[in-house]
Amino acid sequence: MNLTEAVKAAGVVGAGGAGFPTHVKLSARAECFLVNAAECEPLIETDKYLCRTFPDQIVAAASAVAAHLGAKRTVIALKGKYRAEIAALEDAIRRMNADVELFRMKTFYPAGDEQTMVQQVTGRCVPERGLPLDVGCVVDNVGTLLNILDAMSGRAVTEKYLSVVGEVKEPVVLHAPIGTALTDCVAAACPTLADYALIVGGPMMGRPLTDRAEIEAAVVTKTTGNLVVLPGDHYLFRRASLPMETIRRQAKSACIQCRMCTDLCPRYLIGHQIRPHLVMRSLWREPGMEDDGEYLRAFGDAANCCDCGVCEMFACPMGLSPRKVNGCLKGELRRRGIQVPRETEPQAREYVEEHKTPTDRLTARLGLLSYCGRHAHDCRTVAPESVFIPFRQHIGAPAAPVRAVGDTVSAGELLAAAARDGLSANIHASIDGVVTEITPAGARLRRREV
């Protein structure tokens, strides 16, 4: 079994973001293999912990993947301020005599965005709505690399490292089985609030959960890397709960055409055709636009939005939401069947370095400064009595169950097989237990008594 087959069998997907099946990435050839250790969003601690704790494994996995891809260059990119993590990786590279570089990035958001990282490390700009592979690069984060290393030894993805930050006694990294209830994770981190809300992921692009039933139903998946515990009335939840109609009315009446949303947009800075201020300018005309050509000219730029949130959470002095407007218009472009042309050879703007969003100022704008300066040094293991394992933790089709209620399974055994057609990924049992429930969404396992 080669590396691609081992990774597919183990169910490895991108450990952050949307969960792109990793075996698809490894089916290609690339000039450069980039390891993303930049920890894109404020407060997140997971990748820093992994770099400090498993530097040898990260370097070994990076070398193996680079060799498999035929890459001439292997780079671990992380922020230059991560001194302990850099020291650990440099020591591992030296001891292992590995042909791996470290690239020190400035502290800005979104440094961990893969297209931004490719431009920073290689000088190449990924085409609009394209992939790093379009410019000869493959990017994986450190959590994915550790899962690849496990796959090389025949171990499936059954556990996840994630940080819990915010309204907790101390930020902490947890090691939890896939399917662990998020409430169990928060409890393990000792929350300082009895009634809290959550952001699953980072404060900029994460998924807000405010409804108690929704919080209690949510579980750890292969892509869960962080939980932000906050009061339910925090500014971030108030912004997230604004109805789309209110957002549209505000945009029509209050946009001052300062173009800050455009000038600070990370995709605009790497040469993509996205000018949110022009989209906002034309929004008042949108209800009466029946001609698809006119609609494309006014709103085609929206297709290039990456949903990073710089425009609405940092750039706009009026507190408007170009990101959500773009998201709404992207849906309308799809509904109308309008094909937006792609720029395949973008060039970074000459001021790309000067217009980066500083993470410390962004954190202040988000109302999170009181949680800064505290870092996770401990890792705690979570051992729940039961887990609910979703069949879809990745981009693409859900896996199909291969077990039945009443079956006894061991951690690492196949629970649901990847769909045969299109993108999908295998799903494995994360604890030794008995299958007590199977639904279209997933399977519940209860730990076996020993």
VENQUI-V750192 format. One record per pair of residues at least 12 apart in sequence whose C-alpha atoms are under 6 Angstrom apart, sorted by the first residue. I is the first residue (numbers start at 1). GAP is how many residues later the second one is. D is the distance in whole Angstrom. If there is no record, write none. Layout:
# VENQUI-V750192
{{I;GAP;D} {I;GAP;D}}
This chain:
# VENQUI-V750192
{{4;19;5} {4;22;6} {6;145;6} {7;16;6} {7;144;5} {8;15;5} {10;141;6} {10;146;4} {10;147;6} {11;414;5} {11;415;4} {14;130;6} {15;128;6} {15;129;5} {15;207;6} {15;208;5} {16;207;5} {19;204;6} {19;375;4} {19;376;6} {20;374;6} {20;375;5} {29;40;5} {30;39;6} {30;41;5} {30;106;5} {30;107;5} {31;40;4} {31;41;5} {31;105;5} {32;39;5} {32;41;5} {32;42;6} {32;105;5} {33;33;6} {33;41;5} {33;104;6} {33;105;5} {34;41;5} {34;42;6} {34;105;5} {35;41;5} {35;104;6} {35;105;5} {35;106;5} {36;41;6} {36;104;6} {36;105;4} {37;40;6} {37;41;5} {37;105;6} {38;40;4} {38;41;6} {38;74;5} {39;73;6} {40;70;5} {40;71;5} {40;72;4} {41;161;6} {45;118;6} {46;116;6} {46;117;5} {51;34;5} {52;33;5} {52;36;6} {55;34;5} {56;36;5} {61;84;6} {61;88;6} {74;26;5} {75;25;6} {75;26;5} {75;27;6} {76;26;5} {77;25;6} {77;26;5} {78;26;6} {78;27;6} {79;25;5} {79;26;4} {79;27;6} {79;28;6} {80;24;4} {80;25;5} {108;249;5} {108;250;4} {108;251;5} {109;248;5} {109;250;6} {125;221;6} {127;217;4} {127;218;6} {128;144;6} {128;214;6} {128;215;6} {156;256;5} {158;19;6} {158;20;6} {158;272;4} {159;17;5} {159;18;4} {159;19;5} {160;15;6} {160;16;5} {161;13;6} {161;14;5} {162;12;5} {162;63;4} {162;64;5} {163;63;5} {164;62;6} {164;63;5} {165;63;5} {166;62;5} {166;63;5} {166;205;6} {167;24;6} {167;25;5} {167;62;5} {167;63;6} {168;22;6} {168;23;4} {168;24;5} {169;21;6} {171;204;6} {171;205;5} {172;204;5} {172;206;6} {173;206;5} {174;205;5} {174;206;5} {174;207;6} {175;206;5} {176;206;5} {177;253;5} {178;42;5} {178;43;5} {178;252;6} {179;40;5} {179;41;5} {179;208;5} {179;209;5} {179;210;5} {180;39;5} {180;40;5} {180;207;5} {181;38;4} {182;36;6} {182;37;5} {196;34;6} {196;35;5} {196;36;6} {197;12;6} {197;13;5} {197;33;5} {197;34;6} {197;35;5} {198;30;6} {198;31;5} {199;28;6} {199;29;5} {200;27;5} {201;25;5} {201;26;6} {252;32;6} {259;18;5} {260;55;6} {261;50;5} {261;54;5} {262;13;5} {262;14;6} {264;91;6} {269;79;6} {269;80;5} {269;83;5} {270;78;4} {271;75;5} {271;76;5} {271;77;5} {271;78;6} {273;28;6} {274;27;5} {274;30;6} {279;20;6} {300;40;6} {302;24;5} {302;28;6} {303;27;5} {307;16;6} {309;14;6} {385;62;5} {386;59;6} {386;60;4} {386;61;6} {387;57;6} {387;58;5} {388;55;6} {388;56;4} {389;53;5} {389;54;5} {390;51;6} {390;52;4} {391;50;6} {391;51;5} {396;27;5} {396;28;5} {397;27;5} {399;17;5} {399;18;5} {399;19;4} {399;20;5} {400;16;5} {400;17;5} {401;14;6} {401;15;4} {402;13;6} {402;14;5} {403;12;6} {405;30;5} {405;31;5} {405;32;6} {406;29;5} {407;27;6} {407;28;5} {408;25;6} {408;26;4} {409;23;6} {409;24;6} {410;22;4} {411;18;5} {411;19;5} {411;20;4} {411;21;5} {412;16;5} {412;17;5} {413;15;5} {413;16;6} {414;14;4} {415;12;6} {415;13;5} {415;14;6} {432;15;6} {433;12;6} {433;13;5} {433;14;4} {433;15;4} {434;12;5}}
